Amino acid sequence: MSIRPDYLTFDDFIQKKLFIIPNYQRAYSWGNKQRKDLFLDLEKLHKSSDQEKHHFMATIVCSKIGKETSVVDEFGVFHLVDGQQRLTTLIILLKAVQKLFANGTDKEQKVATDLQSLLIKEDNRLVLLQTNHDNSPFFRSYLEKGIIPDNDQVKTTSTQHMVEALKECETFVNQWAAEKNGGLSLLQLIKNRLGFIFYLLDDEGSAYTVFEVLNSRGLEVDWLDKCKTMLMGIAFEKAANKSARDEQIDELHKLWSEIYRTIGITKIQGHEILRFAATLEEEFEPNRIMSAEKAIEFFREDCQTDSRKIVNVTHCFLEIAETLKQLYENPRLEAVTGISHTRLLAVAILMKTSLNKEERERIFKKWENVTFRIYGLFRKDSRSKVGEYTRLAWQMAQKNNLPANTLIKKTALLGKDYPIVEAVEELRETDCDKEWETELRYFFYRYEEHLSQEQGSAVSDDIWQQIWKVSATNTIERIQLQSSKRQAEQIHRLGNLIILPAKATAKTAKKTFQQKREIYQENSQLKLMGEILDKRRWTIKEIEERENRLLDWARYEWR
């Protein structure tokens, strides 16, 4: 294995190079905190009295995969193995500076032209950095034209991270220019006073070895990425021959590309995929979800003895990622998936292939009801029922001989300490719109389903999409407003609350019940509006009647 480390300034590092982030690497995932830290580093460096001082930014690991020619210039093409998040952000900053200078002084416009030639090569075919996954066209378009996508074009979490980075970097550059007499000082810092250790590796196998060593020394990397590096390293090391190795590595690349694509679409945490997989694969029944660190060692030991297991483990990661995506993409489930061990059991149920689809749906429905009863109606926190949920999830994964009826009974037993009669009384005459907003929205959606079924009609997807897409807090409507001390005690009761699209709730502010009825009528696609519109006035009597009706229904629904 050949390793050649060099210390380079950012300007030296990016010259005569083209960088590609492979699809089997994580998409851009830096958040506001990481970018703020980078901006703060630049501010501190600018304020330093030592104008020769360099700031060490990161270690960047690459493997060279070829070369490209643009007109008469040749460029080395490199796969980025480590450091892609920081490099991507710095290149965004370069483009933000280029946009600032494009309409500046003659000197600034010349700098802008040079920067653009660095970012996009002369024939417009090659870009300095080619990102991966779904945000690639947005990133290239930004480097070419400086266009930031509109919000309605943002469909995935990874694209959202990228768009936020574009906006924040432009804001930082513009503020710097306004406060420090232009942006040239920032560009000088970025190009000449940021230092990098650059590892150029001669093969992909050594890349994984170096990546693992570097990231065992305290660098902030997602645990799933660390596990991937470890597994890929074993695959290179243990392969029987080059042909078998290449075939296995190719399959692993495809699997990891799909894993990162799935993660990029939703808000799935990589470490959760790793921890869930290890917990469900443990030899003995666990009492809690395995830590990420122990999970890596678990898979290291398992795959070192038989490297053929690496593909199976990676398939498991993908299946868990896709199942979590299924949970996260269903807004209805937000109120029952907020705790990790409840998600673990849901994943185990949905992945249980020894059951047919109907059986899985029956068990999942029981899980949903019991989970909401415990953590929604009783408002228990994440310390409750950890062992019970984890053990049952493991049984779902490991014991294929358990029939569906047995698993339904086991799931129902999770709620034996939380009887529905007591749960209902927890809601009576209490504030149901304080620190219970997500649960309240879920409660009323279930009630809407019930009313729709009674009336033989369907839930209005259009209006509920409007309700789901904003914070639950903005969808809660208090029918009666406070006009006396006694009425103040009724405002937050369940019987006085409904759910509306955010635009409708904004219209009801400071209106009387009679005035509100017109707005309610406009949203009569909601079945739960019927029992409100039937009333000509809204008093404590109506609130109590409706609360009793809702609690009677809840007593049956979550029994």
N, C-alpha and C positions, 0 to 999 in steps of 0.2 A: 504494500500500500504506500503510495507516494503522497506526502502532504507538504505543501509549500505555503507557509504563512507569510504574509507581507503586511506591513503597516502602511496604509495609504490614506491620503486625504480623500474627501468625497469626490472632488474634481478628478483626481488621478484615477480613482476607482471606476468611474463611469465612462472614461474615455475608451473609444474603440471597442466597446462591448455592447451586446444586446442581451437582455435578460428575459428569461421565460420562467414563470411559475407553473410547474406541471399541474395537471388536473388532479393528480393524486396527493397534492398538498392542499392544506386548508386555504379557503378563500380569504379575502381581506376581512379581518375581524377586530381590528383595533377600535376601541370606543373613545369616548370623550376624555376619560382620565388619562389614557396613554398619550393622546395627542397633547393634552395640557402639559404633561410632564416634559414632552419634547419641546414645546414652545417655551416652557420655563427654563430649560437647559440653554436654549438660544438666547434668552433674555439675560441670564447670568453670565454667559460668555461675552456678550456685548458690553456688559457693565464692568468686566474684569479690567484691572489696571494694566495687566500684562497683555499687550496686544499681540504677542507671539504665542500666547497660550492656546493649546489645542484641547478639545474636549473629546474624550473617547466615547463613541456612540454605540458601537455594537461589534460583534463578530459576525461576519457574513461568510457562509459556506456555499461554494458553487462547484459544479462539475461541468467541464467543457464538453459540448456535444457537437460542435462544428463551427463553420464560419459562413458569413454572408457577405456579398459584395453589393454596394450601392454606388452606382456610377463608377468612380475609380477608387473608392475607399473600401477597405476590408474590415470586417468586424467579427470578433470572436463571439460565439453564441453560447450562453451559459444557462444551465438549469440552476435555479435558486433552491438550495436545500435548507438553509437557515438564514434568517434576517429579512425575509420578504416583507414583513409588516412595516418595519422601519424604513426600508428602502422605498416601498410604495409611497409612504407618507412624505418622504423627502422629495420624491419626484413630483408629487402633487404640489408641494411648495414651490418647486422650480417653475411649474406651469403657472401657478398663481402669480409669481413674480413676472413671468413673461407677459401675462395678460395686463398687469399693472403698467409695464413699460411700453406696451404696444402703442399707446396713445400719448407717450411722454415726450421728453426732449429728444433732440436728434441722437444724443449719446445713449439715452435709454432705449430708443427704438432700435439702435444698432445692437445693443445687448439683447433686446427681445428677439431680434432675428437670429442671433447666434444661439440663444437658448432653444428657439423653435427647431433649429437645425440639429441640435443635440437630442431633442425629444422625438422628433420625426425626421427620418433621413430624407435625403433630397428627392428620391423618387416616390415618397409617400407610401412605400411598400413596407418599410421596417420601422418599428417603434422601439424606443429605448427599453421599455418594459412591457411585456405581454402578460397580462394577468390571466387568471383562470376562472372557470365556472361562469355563472350567468352575468356577472358584472363586466365581463371583458369588453363588449361593444360600448358600454357607457364610458369605461376608462379610456379606451382608444379614442372615442369621439371627443372626450375632454382634452386629451393631449393634442389632438388635431385642431379642434375648433373652439375649445374652451367652454363647451356647452355642458351645463349641469342639468340632469334630467328633472322633469317636473315630478311632483309627488305622485301623480296618478300613474307614472311609469314605473314606480318602485313597487315591485311585487314580492321581493324576498328580503330576508334579514341581511344577507351578505351585500346586496345592492344598497340597502338602507345604510349599512356601515360605510360603504364607499361614498354615497351621496353626502352623508354627514361630514365625512373627511374633506370632500371638495369644498363644502361651504365653510367649514371651520378654518381650513387652511387659507382660503381667500380672505376671510375676516381678519385672521392674524396678520397676513401680509399687508392688507390695507391699513390696519391700525398701526402697524410698525412704520409704514411709510408716512402716515399722518403725524406720528409722534416723534419720529427720528429723521425728519428732513429727507424723506425718500426711502426707496427700498434697496439702494445699492449696498448699504452696509449689511443688510440681511443676506443678500446674495454672496457677498464676500465671506461672511461667516460660514454659510452652508458649504460653499465650494472649497474654502481653503483652511478652515479651522476645525472642521469635524473630522475625527480620525476613526478609521476602521481597521480591524484585523481581518484580512481576506485570506481564507483558506481555499486554495484551488486543488481539487481532488481529481485523480485520474480515472476513477471508476465509481459507479453508483454504490457499490457495496461499501467502499471506504467512506463514502458520504454518510451512510447511516451510522457507521461506527463513530465517526467524529461528532456527528450530531448528538448521539447518545452521551458521549463523554462531556461535551460542552454543556448539555442541559441537565447533567447530574450535579452541576456546580452552582445551582441557585438561580439560573436564568428562568424567567417567567414564561413557561410554555405549558399549554394544555396537556393534561395527563393522557388524553387519547392520542395526541401527537407523539408523546414520548413512547407510548405503547406501540404505535405504528412503527416508529423507528427501531425499537427493540425487535419486533417481529420480522421486519424486513432484513435487519442485520442477521438474524438467525437463518432466514431463508437463503441469504447469500452464502453464509458460512457452512450450512449443513447440506447443501444441494449435492446430490450424488454425482452429477456431471453438468457441463455447461448447458446442454440441451434441456435437461430437466429443470435446471435453475431458471433459464430464460422463460420457459413455459409457465412456471409457477410465479415468477416475478410479473410477467405480463398479466396473469389473472389477478394478482394482488393489486396491481396498478388500477385495473378496471374497477375492482371492488372499492378501493379507497377513493377513486374519483366519484363513484356513486354515493359513498358515505358523506364526503364533503359537500357534494351537491345537495344532498338531503338536509344536512346540517345548515347549509347556507339559506335554504328556503324558510326555515323556521328558527325558533329561539332555543333549539336543543343545545344543551351543554355537553361537550365531548366527554368530560369526566363522568357524567351520569351514564352514558352508554357503556363505558368501561366498567364502572362499578356494578351496574345491573347485570352485565354479562357474567362477571366473575361470581356474583352472588348466586345467580341461577345455576351456575356450573359447579358450585362447591360440592365436595364429596359428602359432607355431613350437613344436616339441617341447620341453617344459620339463625341467629337471633337479631341480627341487624345487617344493614347493607354494608358490604365490604368497602373499606377505604380505597381511594384511588391508588395509593402507594402499594398497598398489599395486593391489589388487583393486578398491577403490573408484574409483581413477583410471582403471583399465582400463574399467570399466563407464560411467564419466562420459564418457570420450572416445567410446566406442562409441555411447552413446545420444544424446549431443549432436548427432551427425551424422544420426541417424535415430531420432526419439522413438518410432516405432512398435515399436522393438526392446524398449522398456521392459516391455511385457506379456510378451514371450517370455523376457526375462531373469528376470522374477518367476516365471513358470511353471517355469523351471529351478531357482530357489531352492526352490520348493515340492516339486518332484520329488526334489531332493537331500535335503530335510528328511524327506520320507516314506520315502526309502530308508534314511537313517540311523536313523530310528525303527524300521524293520524289523530293522536290525542290532542296535540296543540292546535291543529287546524280546525278543530270542532269547537266553536266558541261556547256552545252549550256546556261543555265539560270543564270550563275554567274553574268553576266553584268546587269541583271534586278532584282536581289534579294539582292542587297547589302544594301538596306535601309529598316528599320523595317516596316514602314507603307505600303510599296509596297508588302512586304512578307505577311503582314496581309491580304491584299485584295486577293492575290493569294491563300492563305489558305482558305479563305471564299468561293472563287469560286470553288475550288476543292472539298470542303466539302458539297456543296449545293446539297443535295440528292433529292430535289424536281424537279431538272432538270435531263434530261437524259444525257448520256455520250457525245453525239454529241453536245448538247447545251452547256455543260460545256466547251468542247474543243473550241467552237466558242468564248465564252466569254473570256476564258483564252488567246486565240490568240490575241484578241483585247487588253486585259490587257498587254500582252507582248509588243505589238507594241507601245501602248501609253506610257508605262513606259520607253521604250528605247528612244522614241522621247524626252521625258522630261528630263530624267536623263542621257541619253547617248548622243544623238545628241546635245541637248542644254546644257548639262553638269550642270544641276541644282543640288544643294546640298540637304541634308536631311531635310532642313527647308521648302522646297517647297511642297505644296499640302498635308500637313499632315492631315488637317481636312477633305478634300475632299475624300482622300483614306480611312480614318478611318470610316467616315460616310457611305460610300458605302459598305465597308466590313460588317458593322453592319446590313445594309439593306439586304445584301446577306444572312446573318445568320438568321435574324428575320422575313423577309417578304416573306413567301412562295408563296404568290399570284402574285408576279411579274413575268411576262412572260420573256422568254429568250431574245426576241427582245428589250424589255424595258431595261433589264440589259446591253445588248450590247451598247445601245445608251447612258446609264448612264456612262458606262466605257469609251466610246469614248469622252464624254464631259470632262473627266479629262484633255484631251490634247487640249481643245479649245483655250487656251491662248498661245499655242506653235505650230503654223502652220508649216507644213512640208517644205514649200517653204523657210521660214526663217531658219529652222533647217539645210537644205542643204547648204545654204549660209554660215552658221557657219563653215562648213567643208572646204569650198573652199579656197585654197591657205594658209591653216593654218597647224601648226605642229600637225599631227595626231598620233604621236607615243610617245608623252610626256604626262604622267599622264592620258593616255587614252588607255593603252595597253589592258586591259581586254575588253573594249568596241570595240576596233579595231578588236580583234580576233573574237568577236561575230559578228561584221559587216561582216567580210569576210566569216564566216561560213554561215550566211544567204545568202550571195552572191553565195557561193558554192551550197547551196540548190537550188537557182534559176537557176544556170547554169545546174545542174544535171536534174532538171525538164525540162528545155528547150531541153536537149539532150536525154531525155527519159531514163536516167540511174540513178543509186543510188549513194549517197554520199559514199565515201570510209571510212568505219568505222575504218579500221586498221590504216590508216594514221592520221585520226583525233583523235584517241585514243592517239597516240604519241604526238599530238599537245596539247591536253587537259591536259595531266598528268604533265606538267611542267608549270612554271611561264609564263604568257603571254609575258613578256619582252623577254624571250629567244626564242620566236617563230617568232619575227618580223624581216623581211628581207627588207633592203633598196636596191632596185635594182641598182640604180645609186649611186656611191660613189662621194665624193667631189673632184673635180680637179680644180675648179675655184670659184671665189667669187659668180658668178651668179648661178653656179650649187649648191653651198652650200645652197642657198635659196630654192632649189627644193627637197632636200634629204628627208625631213620629210613630204612632201605633200602626200595626200592620193593616188594619182596616181603613186607614186614611191614606194609604200609599198605592200608587200604580206605577207602571213603567210606560214611558213614551219615548219617541225619538228625541234627540237632544234639541233639535230646532223647535219642536213643539213645547218642550218644558221651558225653553227660554221665553216663549210667547205667553206663558201662563203667569209670569211673575206679577205679583201685586194685583191680580184680578179676582173678582168675586166668583163664587161657584157658578152663577148664571152666565157670566162672561166666559168662564172656562169651558162650559158645556159646548160652546161653539167649536172650541179647539178640539175637545174630545170627539165631537162629531166628525171632524175632519180626519180623525185617526180611528174611525170605527171599524177598520179592517182588523183591529185588535179585538178579539172576542171578549176580553175582560172589560172592555169599555161598556158593553151592554148593560151590566148591572149598575154602572154609574149613570149612564144616560137615562135609565128608567126612573131616576129620582129627580124630583123638582127642587129639592133642597138637600143640603148636606149638613147634618147636625151630629151630635154625639150619639144619638140613637142609631143613625145610619152607619156610623163608624163601628159601633159595637155589633150590629147585625152582620155587617160584612166581615168583621174579624172572626166572629163565631163560625160563619159559613166557610171561610178560608181554613180555619183550624180544623173544622170537621173533615174537610177534604184532605188536609195534610195528614190527619190521623190515619186515614185510609190509604193515602198514596205511599207513605213511608213506613207502613206497618211491618 
